[in-house]
Amino acid sequence: MSTVKVKRALLSVSDKTGVLEFAKELEKLGVEIISTGGTAALLKEAGVNVIGISEVTGFPEILDGRLKTLDPHIHGGLLAVRDDEKHRQQIAEHNITPIDLVVVNLYPFKETISKPDVPFAEAIENIDIGGPTMLRSAAKNHAYVTVVVDAADYDVVLAELRETGSVEAETKRKLAAKVFRHTAAYDALISQYLTAQVGEELPDTYTVTYEKVQDLRYGENPHQAAAFYREPLAGTGNIATAKQIHGKELSYNNINDGNAALNIVKEFTQPAVVAVKHTNPCGVGTGATILEAYHKAYASDPVSIFGGIIAANRTIDKETALLLKEIFLEIIMAPGFTEEALEILREKKNLRLLQLGDISRGEKADWKLASVEGGLLVQQEDAKQVTEADLEVVTDRKPTKEEIEQLLFAWKVVKHVKSNAIVLAKDSMTVGIGAGQMNRVGSARIAIEQAGEKAFRSVMASDAFFPMPDTLEEAVKAGVTAVIQPGGSIRDEDSIKVANEHGIAMVFTGVRHFKH
């Protein structure tokens, strides 16, 4: 790349953070400044000598500012290859002066569509045209033009200008790469918005963008590099926007497990506590208070909860905090913490506390992405809810009111357990969970063994149908009284027969909850 002394700069920013100070420093260095609209007004008011864009183009800003920089006098000054004699002759012939530094950021499209019920016309008006075009022109020609899209880079550029009057080639290349990431993200957000407006859910090309939250020490294992990104419009009540108010930095596994715990606790409207290990629940309980819910979640599996992650859907109070403090936990997540609870839990230096805010689950399902080698899988979140009205009783004995309540509780949990999944529940708490086995009866045996005596008079939930009656036979031996499952197997009648023979009530949901 050629060394280019910065003599002329174009500044046109929507976010004016730091731009006045930057412009003043450029002026001290003898750099001529071109500017537009509100940026020019700000600089002029502060006494910075500014050349208006119309003085360069010879054409006024028109169409409410929609058209001002799309002109050969601007883009010729950005795109000319300074080492090409033909280019030099052409810009001289057309009275075009090269522009060496471009500082541009874009109309606030993300901020605009973040507003509730923003009018479509307002969103469209905040799609920047001239800004991305200048950025792309300058970034393409970064061998000769320095381009800045982020105020955080002002100091870097100024430091190099003060030292040599130019910007290092490597710095220009890094800044150009940042520009193309920025414009790509900007366009991706616009395309997502417009695609949603016309109701296309799975378009021919799938374009998304994410913003880095933080670098992570490592991924699932120490030899794997990792970082955490969030959606630009992630909203509130999720792991990506949770506020960490105490403890060590979050790890890759913390974030993954925390997300799993949060998704489960969102299933419940009554006070609920969920304990998670390796993305699977190891204890879930509901009660009249968050303290009661925690007692049940802990009693579900007091061994596996050690080193786990806790999610609650109510504020953590003093009494609950005192119990939580007694065991080793990685994270406690909740909508909030009382001051007394915080004082207690902050005594544990490394315990991570995440404040979630409003975690009420909306009705609209999000799209979930999963990477595969060379591709991407996209599907709707499994947001299907089942109520008592959806249940089909397929056995001679109908479940009691209490059994229905426990069946629905277990169904909410089994939805979030890795397949093949079996959950045993009683008294609004899980008593046995079998996850991720290669056959369903294996998961049932694990859940029953974990439950021990608690399996007697419990209910069973299965995330998918029973391909044969062996799982029901295990339930009979354990003393299970009622079962909830999707139904749909060609051998459903075999399981129904076993249930009828032993007085077990069984209901079908017609909904499967595979989770891989």
SVG drawing of the C-alpha trace seen along z (x, -y; Angstrom):
<svg xmlns="http://www.w3.org/2000/svg" viewBox="-63 -30 69 86">
<polyline fill="none" stroke="black" stroke-width="0.4" points="0.0,0.0 1.1,-3.5 1.8,-6.0 -0.8,-8.7 -0.5,-11.9 -3.9,-12.8 -4.8,-16.2 -8.5,-16.1 -11.2,-14.4 -15.0,-13.9 -16.9,-13.7 -20.6,-12.8 -21.9,-11.0 -25.2,-10.1 -23.7,-9.3 -21.7,-12.4 -19.8,-11.0 -16.3,-12.4 -16.5,-13.8 -16.1,-17.4 -12.9,-16.7 -11.6,-14.5 -12.3,-17.3 -10.5,-19.9 -7.4,-17.6 -7.6,-17.1 -7.7,-20.9 -4.6,-21.3 -2.9,-18.9 -3.8,-20.9 -6.4,-18.6 -9.1,-20.1 -12.6,-19.0 -15.7,-18.4 -18.9,-17.8 -22.7,-17.4 -25.9,-18.4 -26.0,-18.1 -22.3,-17.2 -21.3,-20.3 -23.6,-22.5 -22.1,-21.1 -18.5,-21.7 -19.2,-25.2 -20.9,-26.2 -17.8,-25.1 -15.6,-27.2 -14.1,-24.4 -13.5,-25.5 -15.7,-23.2 -16.4,-22.9 -20.0,-22.1 -20.7,-19.1 -22.6,-21.3 -19.4,-23.4 -17.7,-20.2 -20.4,-18.7 -21.8,-22.0 -25.2,-20.6 -27.5,-21.3 -28.6,-18.7 -32.1,-17.7 -35.0,-15.3 -34.9,-16.0 -31.2,-15.1 -31.7,-11.8 -29.4,-13.0 -26.2,-14.8 -23.1,-12.7 -23.9,-10.5 -21.8,-12.5 -18.7,-11.9 -16.9,-14.7 -17.2,-12.6 -16.9,-9.1 -14.2,-10.0 -12.2,-11.4 -12.7,-8.2 -12.2,-5.6 -9.3,-7.0 -6.2,-4.8 -3.5,-7.3 -0.7,-5.3 -2.7,-5.0 -1.8,-7.8 -5.0,-7.4 -7.0,-7.9 -5.0,-10.9 -5.6,-12.5 -9.4,-11.8 -10.0,-13.3 -7.9,-16.3 -9.9,-16.7 -13.1,-16.7 -11.8,-18.9 -12.1,-16.2 -9.9,-16.4 -8.9,-13.2 -10.4,-12.5 -7.9,-10.8 -10.0,-10.1 -13.6,-9.3 -15.5,-9.2 -19.0,-8.0 -21.6,-6.2 -25.1,-5.4 -28.7,-6.4 -29.9,-4.7 -31.9,-1.9 -31.5,0.5 -32.5,-2.1 -35.5,-3.0 -37.0,0.4 -36.3,1.1 -39.0,-1.3 -42.4,0.3 -44.9,0.0 -42.6,-2.1 -44.4,-3.2 -43.1,-1.4 -42.5,-4.7 -40.2,-5.8 -38.2,-2.6 -37.7,-3.0 -36.7,-6.7 -33.9,-5.5 -32.3,-3.3 -29.0,-5.1 -28.0,-5.1 -25.2,-7.7 -23.4,-6.6 -22.9,-2.9 -22.0,-3.9 -19.2,-6.2 -18.0,-3.6 -17.8,-0.9 -16.1,-3.2 -13.5,-4.2 -13.0,-0.7 -12.6,0.7 -9.9,-1.8 -8.3,-1.5 -4.8,-1.3 -5.2,-5.1 -8.1,-6.1 -8.5,-5.7 -12.1,-4.9 -13.5,-5.1 -16.9,-3.8 -16.3,-3.5 -15.6,-6.4 -13.4,-4.0 -10.9,-4.2 -10.5,-8.0 -7.5,-7.9 -5.7,-5.3 -5.9,-7.3 -5.0,-10.5 -1.9,-9.0 -0.6,-7.8 -1.4,-11.1 0.5,-13.0 3.5,-10.8 3.8,-10.6 0.9,-12.6 -0.4,-9.3 -2.1,-6.1 -0.2,-2.7 -1.3,-0.3 -2.1,2.4 -4.3,0.0 -6.2,-1.0 -6.8,2.6 -8.1,3.4 -10.4,0.4 -11.6,1.4 -12.5,4.9 -14.4,3.3 -16.3,1.2 -17.5,4.1 -18.5,6.0 -20.5,2.9 -22.2,2.4 -22.9,6.1 -24.5,6.1 -26.5,3.0 -27.9,4.5 -28.6,7.8 -30.7,6.0 -32.6,4.2 -33.2,7.4 -34.4,9.2 -36.8,6.4 -38.2,6.3 -38.4,10.0 -40.4,10.2 -42.7,7.4 -43.7,9.5 -44.1,12.7 -41.2,14.7 -40.0,17.0 -37.5,19.2 -36.2,17.2 -33.9,18.5 -31.0,16.8 -30.7,16.5 -28.9,13.5 -28.4,12.8 -26.1,10.6 -24.8,10.7 -22.9,8.3 -20.0,9.4 -20.8,9.3 -17.5,10.6 -14.5,12.9 -14.6,16.0 -11.5,17.6 -12.3,20.8 -15.1,22.9 -16.5,26.1 -12.9,27.2 -9.7,25.2 -8.2,25.9 -11.2,24.3 -11.4,20.6 -14.8,18.9 -16.8,15.7 -20.3,14.7 -22.5,12.8 -26.1,11.5 -28.8,10.5 -29.0,6.7 -32.6,6.8 -32.3,9.4 -34.9,7.6 -34.9,8.4 -35.3,11.4 -32.7,13.6 -29.2,14.8 -27.7,12.4 -29.0,9.2 -28.9,10.4 -26.9,8.1 -24.2,9.8 -24.1,8.2 -21.5,10.4 -19.0,13.1 -16.5,14.5 -16.7,13.9 -19.1,16.2 -17.8,19.2 -19.1,20.8 -20.6,23.7 -22.1,21.2 -23.9,19.3 -25.1,22.5 -26.4,24.0 -27.9,20.7 -29.8,20.4 -31.2,24.0 -32.2,23.2 -33.9,19.9 -35.9,21.6 -37.3,24.1 -38.2,21.7 -40.1,19.6 -42.5,22.4 -44.1,21.7 -46.3,18.9 -46.3,19.9 -43.1,19.5 -40.6,21.9 -36.9,22.9 -34.9,24.9 -31.5,26.5 -29.5,27.5 -26.4,29.5 -24.9,29.9 -28.1,28.3 -30.4,30.9 -32.6,30.2 -31.6,32.1 -34.3,30.6 -37.5,28.5 -40.0,27.4 -42.9,25.0 -44.6,23.8 -46.5,20.9 -43.3,19.1 -39.8,19.1 -38.5,20.6 -40.9,23.6 -40.0,24.0 -36.3,24.1 -36.8,26.7 -38.5,28.9 -35.9,28.3 -33.1,29.2 -34.9,32.3 -35.4,33.5 -31.7,34.4 -29.5,33.0 -26.4,34.7 -26.5,33.4 -27.4,29.9 -23.8,29.5 -21.9,27.2 -25.1,26.5 -27.0,23.5 -30.1,22.2 -32.8,20.2 -35.8,18.7 -38.8,16.8 -39.3,14.7 -37.1,12.3 -34.6,14.2 -35.3,13.3 -33.2,13.5 -34.5,16.9 -33.9,18.5 -30.5,16.9 -29.4,18.4 -30.2,21.9 -28.5,21.2 -25.4,20.1 -25.0,23.5 -24.1,25.3 -21.6,24.8 -23.4,23.3 -22.0,21.7 -24.8,19.3 -28.0,18.0 -30.3,16.3 -33.5,14.4 -35.6,11.4 -34.1,9.7 -32.6,10.0 -33.5,8.3 -30.7,6.3 -30.6,8.8 -30.2,11.6 -27.5,9.8 -25.5,9.2 -25.7,12.9 -24.8,14.3 -22.0,11.8 -20.1,13.4 -19.3,16.1 -16.7,14.4 -16.9,16.5 -20.7,17.1 -22.1,15.5 -25.4,13.6 -27.4,12.6 -30.3,10.2 -32.8,11.0 -35.5,8.4 -38.9,9.4 -38.7,13.0 -42.4,13.5 -42.5,15.6 -44.1,14.0 -46.3,15.9 -44.2,15.4 -41.7,18.2 -38.1,17.3 -36.0,19.0 -33.3,21.2 -30.0,21.8 -27.7,24.7 -24.5,25.0 -23.5,28.2 -20.4,28.9 -20.8,26.7 -24.3,25.5 -26.9,24.1 -30.2,25.6 -33.0,23.2 -36.2,24.0 -38.8,22.4 -38.4,22.6 -40.4,25.4 -42.9,23.0 -45.9,25.4 -47.9,25.3 -50.3,28.1 -53.2,27.5 -55.7,29.8 -58.1,29.3 -55.5,30.7 -55.2,34.0 -56.8,37.2 -57.5,39.9 -56.8,43.2 -57.2,45.6 -60.2,46.9 -59.2,44.9 -59.2,41.1 -56.5,39.2 -57.6,37.4 -57.4,33.6 -54.2,33.9 -52.7,36.3 -53.6,33.9 -51.8,31.1 -48.7,33.2 -48.8,34.6 -48.8,31.0 -46.0,30.1 -43.9,33.1 -44.8,32.3 -43.3,28.8 -40.1,30.3 -39.7,33.2 -39.8,30.8 -36.4,29.5 -34.7,32.8 -32.4,34.3 -34.1,37.1 -34.8,39.9 -36.4,38.2 -38.4,39.5 -39.5,37.4 -41.1,38.6 -42.9,36.0 -44.9,35.8 -46.0,32.9 -45.0,30.3 -41.4,31.4 -39.3,33.7 -38.3,36.9 -36.5,38.7 -35.1,37.6 -33.7,39.9 -32.0,38.0 -30.3,38.6 -30.3,42.4 -30.3,44.4 -33.5,46.1 -36.5,45.0 -36.7,47.8 -33.1,47.0 -34.1,43.4 -37.1,44.7 -34.9,47.0 -32.5,44.2 -35.4,41.9 -36.9,44.6 -33.6,45.5 -33.0,41.9 -36.4,41.5 -36.2,44.6 -39.1,44.7 -40.4,41.4 -41.3,43.1 -44.3,44.7 -47.5,42.8 -45.6,40.4 -46.6,39.6 -44.4,40.1 -43.8,37.9 -42.2,39.1 -41.1,36.6 -42.0,39.1 -44.3,42.1 -43.5,45.6 -42.5,47.8 -43.3,50.9 -44.8,51.5 -41.5,52.0 -41.4,48.5 -45.0,48.8 -44.0,52.1 -41.1,50.3 -43.6,47.7 -45.9,50.4 -43.1,51.9 -42.2,48.5 -45.7,47.7 -46.4,44.8 -50.1,44.0 -50.4,41.8 -48.5,41.2 -48.4,38.4 -47.0,39.0 -47.5,37.8 -49.0,41.1 -48.8,42.0 -46.9,45.3 -48.2,48.2 -48.1,50.1 -49.9,47.6 -52.5,50.3 -49.9,52.5 -49.0,49.7 -52.6,48.8 -53.3,52.5 -50.6,52.6 -51.9,49.4 -55.4,50.7 -54.3,54.0 -52.7,52.1 -55.1,49.2 -52.7,46.6 -54.3,43.5 -52.6,42.4 -53.2,39.3 -51.9,38.4 -50.9,34.9 -50.5,35.3 -47.3,33.2 -43.7,34.5 -40.8,32.8 -37.6,34.2 -34.5,32.3 -31.1,33.2"/>
</svg>
